[in-house]
Amino acid sequence: MSFLKSLFGGRASAPAPAPESEPVEYKGYVIRAAPFQNGGQYQTAGTIEREVEGVRKEHRFIRADSHASRDDAVSFTLSKARQIVDLQGDRMFD
């Protein structure tokens, strides 16, 4: 039956986004991990926020890394976000 649906226009449902983790503050930035399910794994994804000159800026990122559990994905996402902050600082908002 699923073959017929795909053949005649049935669409696969998009994966539901996982809830964001609790915010983590790092060097004046707020990091939120938001990994999502993709093919049975969790994809590394999140946001980095900071107020710059009175304006809230946000940088969203998704990486190719995937993880078997959501907890592993959250941990890696927070680590990756810290690395982005250390390497790019406010330039990530340009």
N, C-alpha and C positions, 0 to 999 in steps of 0.2 A: 504493500500500500504506500509506503513512504517513497518508493521509486516513482509511482504514478504521481504523487503530489509534487515531487521535484521536477518531473517531466512536464507537468501541466501548470506550473506556476506556484506551487506551494512553497512558502518560504520557511527556512529554518529560523527559529526564534533566536534573537540576539541574546548573548549571555547577560544575565542581570548583574549590574555593577555591585561589587562588594562594598559594604559600608567602610568609610574611612576610619583609620585608627585614631586613637586619642592624639591630640596635637602634642608635638615635642618641640621645645624651644632649644635652639642651637645658635650661639653667636648672634643673637638678635633676630633670627629668622624663626618662623614657625613652620614646622614640617609635619605633613600629614601623609601617611602611607595609605594608598588606595589600590591594592592589588586586585586584579579581577581574574575570574576563571577563563581559561582559554585552552580548549582541548584536554580537559581533565587536569591541567596544571594551573598554577597561579602565576600571572604575569607581573613583573616588577613595574609599579606605577605609583605616582604620588604628586604632591604639590609642595612648593616652597613659597612662603609668603613673607612679606616685609612691608612696613610702611616707609616710603621714601618721599621726603619732602611733603608730608601730609597726605600722600596718595597711597592707597593699598595696592601693592604690586603682587602678582601671582605668576609663578612659573610652573607649568605642568610638565611632567616627564613620564615617558614610558620607555622601558628598556627591554631588550630581547630575552633577558634572563627569565627563566621559569623555575618554579619550585613546586614540590609535591604537596606542601601544606601551606595554609594561609599564614600561620605564625612564622614560618621560615621566610615567606615572601615579605611580610611586614618588617621583619628584622633586617633583611637585605635591602629593602627599599629605604629604610631609615639610614642605613650605612651609606648607600649610594647618594642620598640627598646630602648628607654631611660632606661627602667628597665633592659634590657639585658646589656647595657653599664655599668650601676651602679653595677650590680651583678657580671659580668664577666670581664669587662675591656678587655685588650688585650688577655686574655686567650681564648676568643671566636675564635681566629685565629689559635689556636694550632691544 
